[in-house]
Amino acid sequence: AKDAPAGHAVHDSILRATGFTLLHDNLVDAFDLPADAARGADGGAAPAAKDAAAREAAELEMMRRLLMRLERWLARERRLLEASSARPLERAYFVLLDGDKTRVAKVLADAA
């Protein structure tokens, strides 16, 4: 039998925390990008290359806003538990996993 890796566990946020909480705490609107992030400077469709950095910044802000609200919900409700320890989940991150999908390769966004 293979031993579990040491350290914090990674849980699939879409299937776990987000899926269970979107409707419980009205988090659906946290996915909204600012209207100007989808438009170009002239009000028309955003040119892909020109406004890519602005859209990326808006998406990062949207992810952080979602994570802040999600962490508040996790702290308040304490209803999602880590199976092996029975401790409530408290933090949320958007992460990129390594090739084996067993370890976090990069944190893409946190609530800070």
C-alpha positions in Angstrom: 0.0 0.0 0.0 1.2 3.5 -0.8 1.5 5.9 2.0 -0.3 9.2 1.8 2.0 12.2 1.1 2.7 14.4 4.0 1.4 18.0 4.2 -1.9 19.6 3.2 -4.4 17.7 1.1 -5.7 19.1 -2.2 -9.5 18.9 -2.8 -11.2 19.6 -6.1 -12.8 23.0 -5.5 -15.3 22.7 -8.3 -16.7 19.4 -7.2 -16.3 20.0 -3.5 -16.4 23.4 -2.0 -17.7 25.5 -4.9 -20.2 23.0 -6.0 -21.7 22.7 -2.5 -21.7 26.4 -1.8 -22.6 28.3 -4.9 -26.3 28.3 -4.1 -26.0 28.2 -0.3 -24.4 31.6 -0.1 -25.3 33.2 -3.4 -21.7 32.9 -4.7 -22.8 32.6 -8.4 -22.3 36.4 -8.9 -18.7 36.1 -7.7 -17.9 34.7 -11.2 -19.0 38.0 -12.9 -16.2 39.9 -14.6 -16.4 43.6 -14.7 -18.3 44.6 -17.9 -15.3 46.6 -19.2 -13.1 43.5 -19.0 -15.0 42.0 -21.9 -14.8 45.2 -24.0 -12.1 47.0 -25.7 -11.0 50.6 -24.9 -13.4 51.9 -27.6 -16.4 50.0 -26.2 -16.3 47.4 -28.9 -15.2 43.8 -28.8 -11.9 43.4 -27.0 -8.9 42.8 -29.4 -7.4 39.5 -28.2 -3.8 40.7 -27.9 -4.3 44.3 -26.9 -6.6 43.7 -23.9 -5.3 40.3 -22.9 -3.4 41.6 -19.9 -6.4 43.6 -18.7 -8.7 40.6 -19.0 -6.2 38.4 -17.2 -6.1 41.0 -14.3 -9.9 41.1 -14.2 -10.1 37.3 -14.1 -7.5 37.1 -11.2 -9.5 39.7 -9.3 -12.7 37.7 -9.9 -11.0 34.5 -8.6 -9.7 36.3 -5.5 -13.2 37.8 -4.8 -14.7 34.3 -5.1 -12.0 32.8 -2.8 -12.6 35.5 -0.2 -16.3 34.8 -0.1 -15.8 31.0 -0.2 -13.4 31.1 2.7 -15.9 33.2 4.7 -18.6 30.6 4.0 -16.3 27.8 5.0 -15.4 29.5 8.3 -18.9 30.3 9.1 -20.6 27.0 8.1 -17.9 24.5 9.0 -19.8 21.8 7.1 -17.1 20.6 4.7 -14.8 18.2 6.5 -11.4 16.7 5.4 -12.2 13.0 5.5 -9.0 11.7 7.1 -8.8 14.2 9.9 -12.5 15.3 10.3 -11.2 18.9 10.4 -13.3 21.5 8.6 -11.9 23.0 5.4 -11.0 26.6 5.9 -9.0 27.8 2.9 -9.5 27.8 -0.8 -7.1 28.3 -3.7 -7.1 28.0 -7.5 -4.1 25.8 -8.2 -2.2 24.1 -11.0 -1.4 20.5 -10.3 1.8 18.7 -11.3 1.8 16.2 -14.2 0.8 13.3 -11.9 -2.0 15.5 -10.4 -0.8 14.6 -6.9 0.9 17.8 -5.8 0.3 21.5 -6.2 2.7 22.9 -8.9 1.6 26.5 -8.6 -0.9 28.6 -6.7 -2.8 30.6 -9.3 -4.9 32.6 -6.9 -5.6 32.9 -3.2 -7.9 35.1 -1.1 -5.2 37.5 -0.1 
